[in-house]
Amino acid sequence: MSVKHTLLIIFVVFVLGSAYPTTKLGLNASVPPILFGSLRMFLVFICLVFFCDFSKFKRQYLYPLILFGLSMGMAVNLFLYLSVNASNILAPIQIITPLSIPLAILLSSIFIGEKIKKLEWILIFTSLFGAILIGFDPKVFDEFLGLFLMTCMTIFYALAQVSSRYIKDIDVKLTNCIMGLIGFLTLLILSLIFEGDVINNFKNINSAGWILVLYHGIVCSLMGHMMMFYLYKFYPVGKVLPFYALLPVFGIIISFFIFGEIPTPIMTIAGIIVVTSIFFLQKIR
């Protein structure tokens, strides 16, 4: 990988890793968590809808696309923002985020019939061991709800990766546009049910909250993912995806500078195990 592209992928991972601490800032700036996700998906939809050719859409992709939209657009955002909202410390939920990768491999084996090599099994189990190790940290005892919600997020993210295999022939702009629409509408309904008066909540968002919503919708969702797809034009997936393992590294570093949060020794060891296992798991796929 060229120096230019290496710097680009590191920047992309940095942007995606910043989602967790900036989410915490957004929630602190009076943005309700479910509404936060809905607004993020609205920005994805509105920025892409004018660039999509809906006439090329085939009905055979309807159900996989709906599944992808519900899992990635609705469930991933729902559990991401609820998890951050429920967590007092961000390091544990950031460390288990990459577990969506081994979970996606397991789901692909079940639903698509992809074979898992012996070395891949070892790396899957070591990554899960690292995640379990976090639970032995005394500082994590009060973080069970956040960890549970983030585990739900990783499951749905893995499901989204599997369902995306069935719609890989659709233009990526159209896929993300429909995902944004589904996520926006479903999360807006959930916000109305569980967070109350959406209009008042909308009006109470301050300028800092709007800046962070824009950052998540445009920079994290659109720029981050589009730059990743740009790199796929030059390199195989196996050369790009291992960098995803660095997401919690950047997230924890940013959390330190924003909140002064320092991971405990157990969290650090668990993070090293998870990141290393998933990096090599992606490397050999």
SVG drawing of the C-alpha trace seen along z (x, -y; Angstrom):
<svg xmlns="http://www.w3.org/2000/svg" viewBox="-45 -27 50 53">
<polyline fill="none" stroke="black" stroke-width="0.4" points="0.0,0.0 1.4,-3.4 2.2,-6.0 -0.7,-8.2 -3.2,-5.4 -1.7,-4.2 -2.2,-7.7 -5.7,-7.8 -6.8,-4.5 -5.3,-5.6 -7.3,-8.9 -10.4,-6.9 -9.9,-4.6 -9.2,-7.7 -12.5,-9.3 -14.5,-6.1 -12.8,-5.6 -13.7,-9.2 -17.4,-8.2 -17.6,-7.0 -16.1,-10.0 -17.9,-12.5 -21.1,-10.6 -20.6,-11.1 -20.1,-14.8 -23.2,-15.0 -25.3,-13.2 -23.9,-15.6 -25.0,-18.5 -28.7,-17.5 -29.1,-15.3 -31.3,-12.2 -29.5,-9.0 -32.2,-7.6 -32.9,-10.9 -29.1,-11.3 -29.1,-8.1 -32.2,-9.2 -30.7,-12.6 -27.4,-10.9 -29.3,-8.6 -31.3,-11.5 -28.1,-13.3 -26.9,-10.1 -30.1,-9.9 -30.5,-13.5 -26.8,-13.7 -27.1,-10.7 -30.7,-10.7 -29.9,-13.2 -27.1,-11.0 -29.0,-7.7 -30.5,-6.2 -33.5,-4.3 -34.5,-3.1 -31.7,-0.5 -33.0,1.1 -34.2,4.7 -37.0,6.1 -35.0,9.2 -32.8,7.1 -35.7,5.7 -35.8,8.0 -31.9,8.2 -31.8,4.4 -34.6,4.0 -32.7,6.4 -29.5,4.4 -31.3,1.2 -32.9,2.5 -29.7,4.0 -27.2,1.3 -29.3,-1.8 -31.6,-1.2 -30.2,1.5 -26.5,0.6 -27.2,-3.1 -29.8,-2.4 -27.5,-0.2 -24.4,-2.3 -26.0,-5.5 -27.8,-3.7 -24.6,-2.0 -22.6,-5.2 -25.4,-6.9 -25.5,-4.1 -21.7,-4.0 -19.7,-6.0 -16.4,-4.9 -15.9,-4.3 -12.8,-2.0 -14.7,1.3 -17.4,0.7 -14.7,-0.5 -12.6,2.7 -15.5,5.1 -16.6,3.2 -14.3,5.0 -15.9,8.3 -18.4,7.7 -15.7,9.1 -15.4,12.6 -19.2,12.6 -19.7,11.8 -17.4,14.7 -19.4,17.1 -22.7,15.9 -21.3,16.2 -20.4,19.8 -23.9,20.5 -26.0,18.7 -23.7,18.7 -21.7,21.8 -18.2,20.2 -15.6,22.4 -13.5,21.3 -9.9,22.4 -8.3,23.8 -6.1,20.7 -9.2,18.5 -11.0,20.5 -8.0,19.9 -8.1,16.1 -11.9,16.0 -11.6,17.6 -8.7,15.4 -10.6,12.3 -13.6,13.5 -11.3,14.4 -10.0,10.8 -13.6,9.5 -14.4,11.8 -11.3,10.7 -12.8,7.1 -15.5,8.5 -12.9,9.2 -12.0,5.6 -13.6,4.1 -14.2,0.8 -16.4,2.6 -18.8,4.1 -21.1,1.1 -20.9,1.0 -22.9,4.1 -25.8,2.4 -23.4,0.5 -21.5,3.6 -24.7,5.6 -26.0,2.9 -22.7,2.7 -22.7,6.5 -26.1,6.2 -24.6,3.6 -21.8,5.9 -24.3,8.7 -26.4,6.5 -23.3,5.0 -22.2,8.6 -25.6,9.4 -25.4,6.3 -22.1,7.5 -23.7,10.8 -26.8,9.3 -24.6,6.9 -23.2,10.0 -26.7,10.3 -26.7,6.7 -23.1,6.3 -24.1,5.7 -26.1,2.6 -24.5,-0.8 -23.1,-1.7 -24.7,-5.1 -28.1,-3.6 -27.5,-1.0 -26.5,-3.6 -29.3,-6.0 -32.0,-3.4 -30.2,-2.3 -30.3,-6.0 -34.0,-6.3 -34.9,-3.1 -32.7,-4.1 -34.1,-7.6 -37.7,-6.6 -37.5,-3.6 -35.3,-5.5 -37.6,-8.6 -40.6,-6.3 -38.6,-4.7 -37.5,-8.2 -41.2,-9.3 -42.2,-6.2 -39.3,-6.1 -38.0,-9.7 -41.2,-11.6 -41.9,-14.8 -39.5,-14.7 -40.2,-18.3 -39.3,-19.7 -36.3,-17.4 -35.3,-18.7 -35.7,-22.3 -33.6,-21.7 -30.5,-20.6 -27.9,-23.3 -25.3,-24.4 -22.7,-22.0 -25.1,-19.1 -25.9,-20.1 -22.2,-20.3 -21.7,-16.7 -24.7,-15.4 -23.3,-16.9 -19.9,-15.4 -21.4,-11.9 -23.7,-12.1 -21.3,-13.7 -17.8,-12.9 -18.1,-9.5 -20.9,-8.0 -20.3,-9.5 -16.7,-10.6 -15.4,-7.7 -17.2,-4.9 -16.8,-6.5 -13.1,-6.8 -13.0,-3.2 -14.8,-2.2 -12.4,-4.3 -9.5,-2.3 -11.2,0.9 -10.7,-0.2 -6.9,0.2 -6.5,3.0 -8.2,6.3 -10.5,6.2 -8.0,8.3 -5.4,5.5 -7.8,2.7 -10.0,4.3 -7.2,5.2 -6.8,1.5 -10.4,1.7 -8.8,3.4 -7.3,0.0 -10.7,-1.6 -10.6,-1.1 -7.0,-2.3 -7.9,-5.7 -11.1,-5.8 -9.4,-5.3 -6.7,-7.9 -9.3,-10.5 -11.3,-9.6 -8.1,-10.3 -7.7,-13.8 -11.4,-14.7 -12.4,-13.1 -9.0,-12.2 -10.1,-8.5 -7.2,-6.1 -7.8,-2.4 -6.9,0.0 -4.2,2.7 -6.8,5.3 -8.6,3.2 -5.2,2.6 -4.3,6.3 -7.8,7.2 -7.6,4.5 -4.2,5.8 -5.6,9.3 -8.7,8.3 -7.0,5.9 -4.1,8.2 -6.4,11.2 -8.8,9.4 -6.0,7.7 -4.5,11.1 -7.9,12.6 -8.6,10.0 -5.1,10.5 -5.6,14.2 -9.1,14.0"/>
</svg>
